[in-house]
Amino acid sequence: MVQASRTSDVDADDTVEYDGPSGGWGSLEGIARIFGKEWTSPGVLNTLRRQNKPRGFMCVSCSWAKPADYHAFEFCENGAKATLWELTSRRCTPEFFAKHTLTELLDWSDYDLEQQGRLTHPLRYDSGSDQYVPCGWDEAFQAIGAQLKALDPKSVVFYSSGRASLETSYLYALFARVYGNNNLPDSSNMCHETTSVALKQLIGAGVGTVVFQDLSNCDAMFFFGQNTGSNSPRFLHPLQDAAKRGVQIITFNPVREKGLEVFVNPQNPAEMLTGKATQISSQYHQVKVGGDIGVILGICKHVFAADDKAKAEGKRVLDTAFIEQHTKGFESFEAKVRATSWDDIEAASGLSRAAIEGAAQVYVEADRVIGIYGMGLTQHVHGFENVAMLVNMLLLKGNIGRDGTGISPVRGHSNVQGQRTVGISEKPELVPLDKYARQFGFEPPRDKGMNTVETCEGVLSRKVKAFFGLGGNFVRAIPERGKMEAAWRDLELTVQIATKLNRSHLVHGKVAYLLPCLGRTEQDVQASGPQAVTMEDTFSCIQGSIGLRKPASEHLKSEVAIVAGLAKATLPPNPKLTWDAWAGDYGLIRDQIEETYPDKLHDFNARMFTPGGFYLGNSARERIWKTKSGKAEFTVPQTLSSTGFDDAPGRYRLLTMRSNDQFNTTIYGYSDRLRGIEGTRDVLLMNPDEIRRAGLSEGQMVSLISDAEDGVEREVGPLKVTPFRLPDGCVGAYYPEMNPLIPLSHHDIHSKTPAAKSVPVRIRA
């Protein structure tokens, strides 16, 4: 039986609820619905069979592992939706834009914009008609290059989403630096930058230490703020295996996520026929939004108490040898934990002492523990402290640097981690700039570039003059949308590289280009023949990918070819910058990557199709701590709440969420099946007790008002009050619709990751 811990007397019968398991027939129905809606040909099923397999193509959705020992169908519901979405038979042609002004299209929903299908021709913005009109590739490259030559390089931003390949990302970063800046924000800045900053400082490696095989060797897993069922459903297969062999899976999440409760494997005929589900979490605790620091401190407090008891018997719970040899700051951390009262822990977490101690006892008894988390830890004002507390917990028992242990941030977009590996970073200290200088014969800029929040601040202050978007939907994904969209119109130049139409393409600069690219599922044939690309998964393994399908249009170019064409049109000639050769043979790009990063990416071309990928390695996994002290760092939390604001009468903690029918800002439909919400995204989720206390009623239409103490009016509505199991004082609604409520200043203190998981709001009836 799952042990549940809640903060109110919410009755599930009074709330919207999905009464089935994750996976199962519901998952197959979700895939079939998108298949039918996109009118894709039967041949696409053969494409899906090659997804996430050697010599196939790598999923364009999440960054989950592509194991060497793969299933017959190595894709999940969301991965299949992403592939079907890309392989749609719909086409967004110049004729579509001839019928609609961009002002008119601004009133369309995210879903309806992407429903127009694949972009087919390069386009430029015509201000006279307020429309995109077709243009030639050479015309676009030369015009963009001329604009860039006239601008101060420091005023131009080169943003990248997480789906661009390692080859594209490497050239893109090189282009920006030769042009003259380190303004290379990426989607990490919006989600896991907190991870990169915290882990780099505390254990000396900015990514997780866990490898795929560790999931088969652990005794317990502790989950914090990660929605496996919707965001990384293939993770459910190893979780199911772990649960069946007796691994204790302890989950802390304000939301009851079905994927971490029960699962029916769609690839298991017996389970599909009988409906027999596997219970995933052995304990599930609905922590208050922003309460994770308090929870983890409470776990550590129980560990110290258990160690005290063990010492009396001549034993230890703490790994004292590891702490002595490998860590720094233990004594200060211990003092803080012992001095913190259980009353304060319970108040901050919203959980009872008994619930926390029940979870902590699992940690005490387990030999090998993995800590797993998502944006539920990173997207807070004190997100750094969230991650630091999880590191503290793991260090107490030496649960970093052994098989079956470690810290595992689950990354979202398919190559968001890999982009950093090959130079996409605004932080010059993370990039081997001296190697760049020798390799390509130029002096790279050494000053810090702009991250996502700083880019937005630069747009508002008019410091930023031009913006490149290598994929993604930047304007839709950022906070403070109202102010940002107004300021965006003053940019001198915007260039968007994309496969489908989205809102960011409609909010443009004075000169604007929309450049359509090949998708990862499509054949990429260049001068030297068919090409392959690579990406890095969440476990730091590199995978090769080969597109299989005929391109959506003969006018499309690959992302590599577009970046090379832009660079060639912008930069002065340099015999070491062979843009044409690189665009014609991606193997030559991998040779350059290997030269820049020989330690991790040696023999790149030879290893790129290694089954299961080739591992980049991780110093912290080897217990080599590349920190200032040379040891893993315990830290002392300065707060028990990660929200960054105090509670007040009438103030709620807003948790923004993604639906089961969504990937990042891409909305596949209006079915949040795993939460029992259908047909709409305009909902405000509250527990029934909270609804009654607020004097509201189910189905009532309300607005959310920003309650940030900055004097700025922000409002989103109307939203339908919907009863849902959430902790007291907490409400939920969908991302990105709630982004206008998030102040640009509301971000993690250390990493500037927008704090979208705990936003202060009020309700207006």
Buried (B, 14 or more C-beta within 10 A) or exposed (E): EBEBBBBBEBEEEBBBBBEBBBBBBBBBEBBEBBBEBBEBEEEBEEBBBBBBBBEBBBBBBBBBBBBEEBEEBBBBBBBBBBBBBBBBEBBBBBEBBEEBEBEEBEEBEBBEBBBBBBBBBBBBBBEEEBBBBBBEBEEBBBBBBEBBEEBEBBBBBBBBBBBBBBBBBBBBBBBBBBBBBBBBBBBBBBBBBBBBBBBBBBBBBBBBBBBBBBBEBBBBBBBBBBBBBBBBBBBBBBBBBBBEEEBBBBBBBBBBBBBBBBBBBBEBEEBBEEEEBBBBBBBBBBBBBBBBBBBBBBBBBBBBBBBEEBEEEEEEBBBEEBBEEBBBBBEEBBEBBEEBEBEBBBBBBBBBBEBBBBBBBBBBEBEBBBBBBBBBBBBBBBBBBBBBBBBBBBBBBBBBBBEBBBBBBBBBBBBBBBBBBBBBBBBBEBBBBEBBEEBBEBEBBEEBBBBBBBBBBBBBEEBBBBBBBBBBBBBBBBBBBEBBBEBBEEBBBBBBBBBBBBBBBBBBBBBBBBBBBBBBBBEBEBEEEEBBBBBBBBBBBBBBBBBBBEBBBEBBBBBBBBBBBBBBBBBEEEEEBBBEEBBBBBBBBBEBBBBBBEEBBEEBBEBBBBBBBBBBEBBBBEBBBEBEEEBBBBBBBEBBBBBBBEBEEEBBBBBBBBBBBBBBBBBBBBBBBBBBBEEEBBBBBBBBBBBEEBEBEBEBEBBBBBBBEEEEEBBBBEBBBBBBBBBBBBBBBBBBBBBBBBBBBBBBBBBBBBBBBBBBBBBEE
